Amino acid sequence: MLSEKSARTVRATLPAVGGAIGDITPLFYDKLFAAHPALLRNLFNRGNQANGTQREALAGAVVAFATATVSNTDVRPDTMLARIAHKHASLGITAGQYKIVHQYLFEAIAEVLGDALTDEAAAAWDEVYWLLANALTAIETRLYDSAGALLGDTWRDYRVTGRHDETAEVATFTVRPADGGQLPPARPGQFVSVQVGLPDGARQIRQYSLSGVGQFTVKRAGEVSGHLHDHIRTGDTLRVSAPFGDVTLDDGDGPLLLASAGIGCTPMTGMLAHLAAAGSPRRVISLHADRSQATHAFRTDLEQLTRKLTDASAVVFYEHPEGDWPVDRTGLADLSGIDIPAGTTAYLCGPLPFMRSVRAQLLELGVGAADIHYEVFGPDLWLA
């Protein structure tokens, strides 16, 4: 809980800090990586640093957390915290690293704000930072305990037992623990981190959704995904984390909408496969949007899994369909012709514009905001 004195100070200085956060975060990362270059080589996503999305996401998260904290000092934005904590746990972030971040973040804040950062303001924002860091550390500790990972060591060697090219740009890798042990438990919708050694010696990490039991799916995009596509075959060994992720299929019996676009179909395929394997009687609507049939990964799986369920249907939109395709299913995803049952829980995954559009349509159709969940590949820019 933020002290009332600090809450007043943060509330008063939030416009200044929020207005400067776009300058603070890049300076913070520059300072951090200058002092600890190994973090950029072996922990942080170099691609997201280069294109600025990680910096934008950090800025949005800091401002959102501070705003939520001073709006009601008794309530934390737990949904945002859980999302960040699961990402951190998949990377093996430990409590000591928050001290390193604190040093360079506050150096950047002081440099950008200058004399505007009084001792009182610095102390108040310091309290905000440690409230955030300690909350994340507590969640991450529980996640590590659940995964049986001592001090964040969630990594194991996995043997690639199969590879299937879903499309020209999407491949699925099936893996099993190299020591012959059991697969760790995973909930439908979760992801794993995969670490690979690159030609320049860096060991970069990326997260990939589980599209089934013991399998993750990769779209060719960036240096790590490209490496997996070009170099990893059956019999190879990969470093893979335990499964994490806060957007998971609920255990209820109400109707479901699984809405995806592009490679966002991977966690939805995992959820659908779980429902089919369990023989679920739930009403399930799978909605997918893609460029064409040729780019639609798991197109056959969607058809087969839908047929296995007793009350399921699939609605697919293509922007540039091949051959004879219904006019009302051509173009962007449109929910106006779909009967969304009362009490539906929706799961969304895909590009941000797609998810924002689908969420807005669902709200108009009466689906409760609390019943709409979304998964983002890469930094979460929704708040940013």
C-alpha positions as CSV (number, residue, x, y, z in Angstrom):
1,M,0.0,0.0,0.0
2,L,1.4,3.4,-0.9
3,S,1.6,5.8,2.0
4,E,-0.8,8.8,1.9
5,K,2.0,11.3,1.8
6,S,3.7,9.6,-1.2
7,A,0.3,9.1,-2.9
8,R,-0.3,12.9,-2.7
9,T,3.2,13.6,-4.1
10,V,2.9,11.0,-6.9
11,R,-0.5,12.3,-7.8
12,A,0.9,15.8,-8.1
13,T,4.0,14.8,-10.1
14,L,2.4,12.2,-12.3
15,P,1.8,14.6,-15.2
16,A,5.4,15.6,-15.2
17,V,6.8,12.0,-14.9
18,G,4.2,10.7,-17.4
19,G,5.0,13.4,-19.9
20,A,8.8,12.6,-19.6
21,I,8.5,8.9,-19.5
22,G,9.1,8.6,-23.2
23,D,12.6,10.2,-22.6
24,I,13.2,8.4,-19.3
25,T,12.8,4.8,-20.6
26,P,15.3,4.9,-23.5
27,L,17.9,6.6,-21.3
28,F,17.3,4.0,-18.7
29,Y,17.9,1.1,-21.1
30,D,21.0,2.9,-22.6
31,K,22.5,3.2,-19.1
32,L,21.5,-0.4,-18.1
33,F,23.0,-2.0,-21.2
34,A,26.2,0.1,-21.1
35,A,26.8,-1.1,-17.6
36,H,25.6,-4.7,-18.1
37,P,25.9,-5.6,-21.8
38,A,25.3,-9.3,-21.1
39,L,21.7,-8.4,-20.2
40,L,21.0,-7.3,-23.8
41,R,22.9,-10.2,-25.3
42,N,21.4,-13.0,-23.2
43,L,18.1,-11.8,-21.5
44,F,16.4,-8.8,-23.1
45,N,14.9,-9.2,-26.6
46,R,17.3,-7.3,-28.9
47,G,14.6,-7.0,-31.6
48,N,12.1,-5.3,-29.2
49,Q,14.9,-3.0,-28.0
50,A,15.8,-2.0,-31.5
51,N,12.2,-1.3,-32.6
52,G,11.3,0.5,-29.4
53,T,8.4,-1.7,-28.4
54,Q,9.9,-2.8,-25.1
55,R,10.6,0.8,-24.1
56,E,7.1,1.8,-25.0
57,A,5.6,-1.1,-23.0
58,L,7.7,-0.2,-20.0
59,A,6.6,3.4,-20.1
60,G,3.0,2.4,-20.4
61,A,3.3,-0.1,-17.5
62,V,5.0,2.4,-15.1
63,V,2.4,5.1,-15.8
64,A,-0.5,2.7,-15.5
65,F,0.8,1.2,-12.2
66,A,1.4,4.7,-10.7
67,T,-2.0,5.9,-11.9
68,A,-3.8,2.8,-10.5
69,T,-1.9,3.1,-7.2
70,V,-2.8,6.7,-6.5
71,S,-6.4,6.3,-7.7
72,N,-7.0,3.8,-4.9
73,T,-4.1,3.2,-2.5
74,D,-5.7,-0.1,-1.3
75,V,-5.9,-1.7,-4.8
76,R,-3.1,-2.9,-7.0
77,P,-3.6,-3.5,-10.8
78,D,-3.2,-7.3,-10.2
79,T,-4.1,-8.3,-13.8
80,M,-1.2,-6.2,-15.2
81,L,1.1,-7.5,-12.4
82,A,0.3,-11.1,-13.2
83,R,1.0,-10.6,-16.9
84,I,4.4,-9.1,-16.2
85,A,5.2,-11.7,-13.6
86,H,4.5,-14.6,-15.9
87,K,6.7,-13.1,-18.6
88,H,9.5,-12.5,-16.0
89,A,9.2,-16.0,-14.6
90,S,9.6,-17.5,-18.1
91,L,12.9,-15.6,-18.4
92,G,14.1,-16.5,-14.9
93,I,14.1,-13.0,-13.5
94,T,15.3,-12.9,-9.9
95,A,14.8,-10.4,-7.0
96,G,18.3,-9.1,-7.2
97,Q,17.8,-7.9,-10.8
98,Y,15.2,-5.4,-9.5
99,K,18.0,-3.6,-7.6
100,I,20.0,-3.2,-10.8
101,V,16.9,-1.9,-12.7
102,H,16.2,0.5,-9.8
103,Q,19.7,2.1,-10.0
104,Y,19.6,2.9,-13.7
105,L,15.9,3.8,-13.8
106,F,16.3,6.4,-11.1
107,E,19.5,7.8,-12.6
108,A,17.5,8.3,-15.8
109,I,14.6,9.9,-14.0
110,A,17.0,12.3,-12.2
111,E,18.8,13.2,-15.4
112,V,15.6,13.8,-17.4
113,L,13.7,15.7,-14.8
114,G,16.6,17.6,-13.3
115,D,15.7,20.2,-10.7
116,A,12.0,19.3,-11.1
117,L,12.7,16.0,-9.2
118,T,12.7,17.2,-5.6
119,D,13.9,14.9,-2.7
120,E,10.2,14.5,-1.7
121,A,9.2,13.4,-5.3
122,A,12.2,11.1,-5.6
123,A,11.3,9.4,-2.3
124,A,7.6,9.0,-3.4
125,W,8.5,7.5,-6.7
126,D,11.1,5.3,-5.0
127,E,8.2,4.0,-2.9
128,V,6.1,3.3,-6.1
129,Y,9.0,1.4,-7.7
130,W,9.5,-0.9,-4.7
131,L,5.8,-1.4,-4.3
132,L,5.8,-2.6,-7.9
133,A,9.0,-4.6,-7.7
134,N,8.1,-6.3,-4.4
135,A,4.6,-7.2,-5.7
136,L,6.2,-8.8,-8.8
137,T,8.8,-10.6,-6.8
138,A,6.1,-12.1,-4.6
139,I,4.1,-13.4,-7.6
140,E,7.2,-14.6,-9.4
141,T,8.3,-16.5,-6.2
142,R,5.0,-18.3,-6.1
143,L,5.3,-19.2,-9.8
144,Y,8.8,-20.6,-9.3
145,D,7.6,-22.6,-6.3
146,S,4.7,-24.0,-8.4
147,A,7.1,-24.9,-11.2
148,G,9.6,-26.5,-8.8
149,A,12.2,-24.0,-10.0
150,L,14.8,-23.1,-7.4
151,L,15.7,-19.3,-7.6
152,G,14.2,-18.9,-11.0
153,D,16.0,-21.8,-12.7
154,T,13.2,-23.0,-14.9
155,W,15.4,-24.1,-17.8
156,R,15.8,-27.7,-18.9
157,D,17.2,-29.4,-22.0
158,Y,14.6,-30.7,-24.4
159,R,15.0,-33.0,-27.3
160,V,13.1,-32.1,-30.5
161,T,11.1,-35.2,-31.3
162,G,9.3,-33.8,-34.3
163,R,8.9,-30.8,-36.6
164,H,6.0,-30.0,-38.8
165,D,5.8,-27.1,-41.2
166,E,2.3,-25.7,-40.9
167,T,2.8,-23.1,-43.6
168,A,5.7,-21.6,-45.5
169,E,6.4,-19.3,-42.5
170,V,5.1,-21.3,-39.5
171,A,6.6,-24.5,-37.9
172,T,5.6,-26.6,-34.9
173,F,8.2,-28.2,-32.8
174,T,7.4,-31.2,-30.6
175,V,9.8,-31.6,-27.6
176,R,10.4,-33.9,-24.7
177,P,12.7,-33.6,-21.7
178,A,16.2,-34.8,-22.8
179,D,16.6,-36.6,-19.5
180,G,13.6,-38.8,-20.2
181,G,11.5,-37.2,-17.5
182,Q,7.9,-36.1,-17.6
183,L,6.7,-33.0,-19.3
184,P,5.8,-30.3,-16.7
185,P,2.1,-29.6,-16.3
186,A,0.7,-26.8,-18.5
187,R,-2.6,-25.1,-18.8
188,P,-4.2,-24.5,-22.2
189,G,-3.1,-21.0,-23.4
190,Q,0.3,-20.9,-21.7
191,F,3.7,-20.4,-23.4
192,V,7.3,-21.5,-22.9
193,S,10.5,-19.5,-23.4
194,V,13.1,-21.0,-25.8
195,Q,16.8,-19.9,-25.6
196,V,19.1,-20.3,-28.6
197,G,22.7,-19.6,-29.3
198,L,23.2,-17.2,-32.2
199,P,26.2,-16.8,-34.5
200,D,27.5,-13.8,-32.7
201,G,27.6,-15.7,-29.4
202,A,24.4,-14.1,-27.9
203,R,21.9,-16.4,-26.2
204,Q,18.6,-14.8,-27.0
205,I,15.2,-15.9,-25.5
206,R,11.8,-15.8,-27.0
207,Q,8.4,-16.9,-25.8
208,Y,6.2,-19.3,-27.9
209,S,2.6,-20.4,-27.2
210,L,2.0,-24.1,-26.6
211,S,-0.2,-25.3,-29.5
212,G,-0.6,-28.8,-27.9
213,V,0.9,-31.1,-25.4
214,G,4.7,-30.8,-25.6
215,Q,4.7,-28.6,-28.7
216,F,5.2,-25.0,-29.5
217,T,4.7,-23.1,-32.7
218,V,6.9,-20.5,-34.3
219,K,6.3,-18.0,-37.0
220,R,9.4,-16.9,-38.9
221,A,9.9,-13.3,-37.6
222,G,13.2,-12.1,-36.2
223,E,16.6,-13.6,-35.4
224,V,15.5,-16.3,-32.9
225,S,12.5,-17.5,-34.8
226,G,14.5,-17.5,-38.0
227,H,17.2,-19.5,-36.3
228,L,14.7,-22.1,-35.2
229,H,13.3,-22.4,-38.7
230,D,16.6,-22.6,-40.4
231,H,18.6,-24.8,-38.0
232,I,16.5,-26.8,-35.7
233,R,15.5,-30.3,-36.8
234,T,14.3,-33.6,-35.2
235,G,17.0,-34.8,-32.8
236,D,18.4,-31.4,-31.8
237,T,18.4,-30.1,-28.3
238,L,16.9,-26.9,-27.1
239,R,16.8,-25.0,-23.7
240,V,13.2,-24.6,-22.8
241,S,11.6,-23.0,-19.7
242,A,8.6,-24.3,-17.7
243,P,5.2,-23.2,-19.0
244,F,3.9,-19.8,-17.8
245,G,1.2,-17.5,-18.8
246,D,-1.8,-15.8,-17.1
247,V,-4.3,-16.1,-20.0
248,T,-5.5,-19.7,-19.6
249,L,-8.7,-21.5,-20.4
250,D,-11.2,-21.4,-17.5
251,D,-12.6,-24.5,-15.9
252,G,-16.2,-23.5,-16.2
253,D,-19.0,-24.9,-18.4
254,G,-20.2,-21.7,-20.0
255,P,-19.9,-20.8,-23.7
256,L,-16.5,-19.8,-25.2
257,L,-15.3,-17.6,-28.0
258,L,-11.8,-18.3,-29.2
259,A,-10.9,-15.4,-31.5
260,S,-7.5,-15.2,-33.3
261,A,-5.8,-13.6,-36.2
262,G,-2.6,-14.8,-37.9
263,I,-0.2,-16.6,-35.6
264,G,-2.5,-15.8,-32.7
265,C,-4.2,-19.1,-33.5
266,T,-1.5,-21.0,-31.6
267,P,-2.8,-20.7,-28.0
268,M,-6.4,-21.0,-29.4
269,T,-5.4,-24.3,-31.0
270,G,-4.0,-25.5,-27.7
271,M,-7.3,-24.6,-26.0
272,L,-9.4,-26.2,-28.7
273,A,-7.3,-29.4,-28.6
274,H,-7.7,-29.6,-24.8
275,L,-11.5,-29.2,-25.1
276,A,-11.6,-31.9,-27.8
277,A,-9.5,-34.3,-25.8
278,A,-11.7,-33.8,-22.7
279,G,-14.9,-34.3,-24.8
280,S,-16.2,-30.9,-23.5
281,P,-19.9,-30.3,-24.1
282,R,-19.4,-26.5,-23.9
283,R,-20.6,-24.2,-26.7
284,V,-17.4,-23.2,-28.5
285,I,-17.1,-20.6,-31.3
286,S,-13.7,-20.4,-33.0
287,L,-13.2,-17.2,-35.0
288,H,-10.1,-16.8,-37.0
289,A,-8.9,-14.1,-39.4
290,D,-6.0,-14.4,-41.8
291,R,-4.6,-13.2,-45.1
292,S,-5.5,-16.4,-47.1
293,Q,-5.8,-20.1,-46.8
294,A,-2.1,-20.4,-47.6
295,T,-1.1,-18.4,-44.5
296,H,-3.6,-19.9,-42.1
297,A,-1.7,-22.2,-39.8
298,F,-3.6,-25.1,-38.2
299,R,-6.4,-24.7,-40.8
300,T,-6.9,-28.5,-40.9
301,D,-6.6,-28.8,-37.2
302,L,-9.4,-26.2,-36.7
303,E,-11.7,-28.2,-38.9
304,Q,-10.9,-31.5,-37.3
305,L,-11.0,-30.3,-33.7
306,T,-14.3,-28.5,-34.3
307,R,-15.9,-31.7,-35.6
308,K,-14.8,-33.6,-32.5
309,L,-16.8,-31.3,-30.2
310,T,-20.5,-31.7,-29.8
311,D,-21.4,-28.0,-29.8
312,A,-18.7,-26.1,-31.7
313,S,-18.4,-24.0,-34.8
314,A,-15.7,-22.3,-36.7
315,V,-15.9,-18.9,-38.5
316,V,-13.0,-17.9,-40.7
317,F,-12.3,-14.6,-42.5
318,Y,-9.7,-14.2,-45.2
319,E,-8.7,-10.8,-46.6
320,H,-7.5,-12.3,-49.9
321,P,-9.2,-15.8,-50.2
322,E,-8.1,-18.3,-52.8
323,G,-10.8,-19.8,-55.0
324,D,-14.5,-19.8,-54.2
325,W,-15.0,-18.2,-50.8
326,P,-18.1,-16.6,-49.2
327,V,-18.4,-12.9,-49.6
328,D,-19.6,-12.4,-46.0
329,R,-16.4,-14.1,-44.8
330,T,-14.1,-12.0,-46.9
331,G,-12.2,-9.1,-45.3
332,L,-11.7,-8.2,-41.6
333,A,-13.3,-10.1,-38.8
334,D,-17.0,-9.0,-38.3
335,L,-19.0,-10.4,-35.4
336,S,-22.3,-8.9,-36.5
337,G,-23.5,-12.1,-38.1
338,I,-22.4,-14.4,-35.3
339,D,-24.7,-15.4,-32.5
340,I,-22.7,-14.8,-29.3
341,P,-24.5,-16.7,-26.4
342,A,-25.2,-14.9,-23.1
343,G,-22.5,-15.6,-20.6
344,T,-19.7,-16.1,-23.2
345,T,-16.1,-15.9,-22.0
346,A,-13.9,-14.7,-24.8
347,Y,-10.1,-15.2,-25.4
348,L,-8.4,-13.1,-28.0
349,C,-4.9,-13.4,-29.6
350,G,-3.5,-11.6,-32.6
351,P,-2.3,-8.2,-33.7
352,L,-3.4,-5.3,-31.4
353,P,-5.8,-3.7,-33.9
354,F,-7.6,-7.0,-34.4
355,M,-8.0,-7.5,-30.7
356,R,-9.2,-4.0,-30.1
357,S,-11.7,-4.3,-32.9
358,V,-13.0,-7.7,-31.6
359,R,-13.2,-6.5,-28.0
360,A,-15.2,-3.4,-29.0
361,Q,-17.6,-5.5,-31.0
362,L,-18.0,-8.0,-28.1
363,L,-18.7,-5.1,-25.7
364,E,-21.4,-3.8,-28.1
365,L,-22.9,-7.3,-28.2
366,G,-23.2,-7.4,-24.4
367,V,-20.1,-9.5,-23.4
368,G,-18.8,-8.2,-20.1
369,A,-15.4,-6.6,-20.0
370,A,-14.3,-8.9,-17.3
371,D,-15.1,-11.9,-19.5
372,I,-12.8,-10.8,-22.3
373,H,-9.2,-11.9,-22.0
374,Y,-6.3,-11.3,-24.4
375,E,-2.8,-12.6,-25.0
376,V,-0.1,-10.5,-26.6
377,F,3.0,-11.8,-28.4
378,G,5.9,-9.6,-27.4
379,P,5.6,-6.4,-25.2
380,D,2.1,-5.6,-24.1
381,L,1.4,-2.3,-25.8
382,W,-2.3,-2.2,-25.0
383,L,-1.8,0.2,-22.0
384,A,1.0,2.1,-23.9
